């Protein structure tokens, strides 16, 4: 794969800036789900390339020094220049928008990363086969790390950090949240509604009550069926959200969920299908990618423009790895193909990043970037 090769795609305009409902920290910046990007000055589609690179830059392709970086699982940016990414190959930092990266931690089980300030990073580490996870926090840009919830976290399914909110989902183990920036923590009170908490969405748009409550969705399982629960008061109380029965019992459970605001959300399946709601889960409609590939990651803005990554990890049969929609998922177009597997999206300002891996005998991690011209 040549770093200088770019894949053209259609990008869109934007007019809207969302209101952040959750408490603000002393820092500014960061990204909430559903933020509309300033990608242009009109509402017609434009043509713009993905830059395809990785954490090692051009030197990493065919690196003779054996610096195998496997794949990236997650990324987060604080400004259009400053960001972090993590995966099996280590934890990395960029100060130039993802063009070059510096390794900050060695190889390991690094699954989720979030920034709450220029030098404040939260990092979720998992250990396969051990039922153990570590939540790490640094306030000095990675020079020193402190262990949070020591001895309590046993799963590493999802991590959310924005404003003063800190949430860690631990699958079939106890999940936790903090409303004061991580100073104190409490178990999330699902009250028997689900056995395992897998994916979290907190859009962070308009507060739902005078006390500053906000809407949160958690996707998990109850027995052998998929379960979606919703809170309208910041996680204090939860209720089940019905989803189509045949979708809830899929043999390949959905692996991604995204809400662009409190009403509009998507759940992706293992068979190239998505559920879409425009009314907070009261009703759902089916949407289909032009493939049966599993949905791996979802990103939308509040105007219904979005991207979905599809499972593309067979090195001998590469397929389309990213699809784009302009209409909430009613129709889709392929925008990225070849030996590229995208595991997570992140957006901020005029940029959107995707991170993942290049399926190969000797794997490399992967970073894709779009930039407003």
PyMOL commands that set and color helices and strands:
alter all, ss='L'
color gray80, all
select helices_A, chain A and resi 57-60+245-248
alter helices_A, ss='H'
color red, helices_A
select strands_A, chain A and resi 6-11+46-53+72-77+83-87+90-94+102-105+110-117+120-127+132-138+146-148+158-162+165-169+176-178+186-187+196-201+216-222+225-231+239-241+256-259+265-268+273-277+285-288+295-300+306-310+320-325+333-337+341-348+351-358+364-371
alter strands_A, ss='S'
color yellow, strands_A
deselect
rebuild
show_as cartoon
